């Protein structure tokens, strides 16, 4: 399939499709993770680039990184606090993660 035969998406269409903010899509384009072409003032993303981008995300999600080494995840304390109290179950999970990192 040639570029002219391909379906093209706007940043807003992809953001809606992926349930992301349009700026997240723009950041991926600037970082070179998602291919795009500018037609006048509008960025367009070919469907093939979108498919490759989604495959890349899925692969990273399962492997951790492109090199196959699991990346150290980030977490937010926001999810540990409910009604002004620390969620003990969430705290236990963080302790387990922290302890496993200390052993590495």
C-alpha positions in Angstrom: 0.0 0.0 0.0 1.4 3.4 -1.0 1.3 6.6 1.0 -1.4 8.0 -1.3 -3.6 4.9 -0.7 -3.2 5.0 3.0 -5.6 6.3 5.6 -4.4 9.5 7.3 -5.2 10.7 10.8 -5.0 14.1 12.5 -3.4 14.5 15.9 -6.8 15.0 17.4 -8.2 11.8 15.8 -5.4 9.7 17.2 -5.7 11.3 20.6 -9.4 10.4 20.6 -8.7 6.9 19.4 -6.0 6.3 22.0 -7.8 8.2 24.8 -4.8 10.5 25.1 -4.3 14.3 25.2 -3.4 15.7 21.8 -0.1 17.0 23.3 0.9 13.5 24.1 0.6 12.6 20.5 2.6 15.7 19.5 5.3 14.8 22.0 5.6 11.3 20.4 5.9 12.9 17.0 8.6 15.3 18.2 10.5 12.4 19.9 10.4 10.5 16.6 8.3 7.6 18.0 5.4 8.4 15.7 5.9 9.4 12.1 3.9 12.3 10.8 3.8 14.7 7.8 2.9 18.3 7.9 0.3 19.4 5.2 0.3 23.2 5.6 -0.5 23.8 9.2 -2.0 20.3 9.9 0.0 17.3 11.0 -1.1 14.0 9.5 -0.1 10.6 10.6 -0.3 7.7 8.1 -2.0 4.6 9.3 1.1 2.5 8.9 3.0 4.8 11.3 0.2 4.6 13.8 0.2 0.7 13.6 4.0 0.6 14.1 3.6 3.1 17.1 1.0 0.9 18.7 3.1 -2.3 18.2 6.1 -0.5 19.7 4.0 0.5 22.8 2.7 -3.1 23.2 6.2 -4.5 22.8 7.6 -2.1 25.4 4.8 -2.9 27.8 5.6 -6.6 27.7 9.4 -6.4 27.6 10.0 -3.3 29.7 12.4 -1.7 27.2 13.5 -2.1 23.6 16.6 -4.0 24.9 14.5 -6.5 26.8 15.6 -5.3 30.2 12.6 -4.5 32.4 12.6 -0.8 33.2 12.1 0.5 36.7 8.5 1.8 36.8 7.4 5.0 38.3 4.6 5.2 40.8 2.6 8.0 42.4 1.7 8.3 46.0 -1.6 9.8 44.9 -3.0 6.2 44.4 -2.0 5.2 47.9 -4.1 7.8 49.7 -7.8 7.3 50.0 -10.0 9.7 52.0 -6.9 11.3 53.5 -5.7 7.9 54.8 -2.8 5.7 53.5 -4.1 2.6 51.8 -2.3 -0.2 53.6 -2.6 -2.7 50.7 -1.1 -0.2 48.3 1.7 0.5 50.9 2.4 -3.2 51.1 2.8 -3.4 47.3 5.2 -0.5 47.3 7.3 -2.2 50.1 7.4 -5.4 48.0 8.6 -3.5 44.9 11.2 -1.6 46.9 12.5 -4.7 48.6 12.9 -6.5 45.3 14.9 -3.6 43.9 17.2 -3.6 46.8 18.1 -7.3 46.1 19.1 -6.5 42.5 
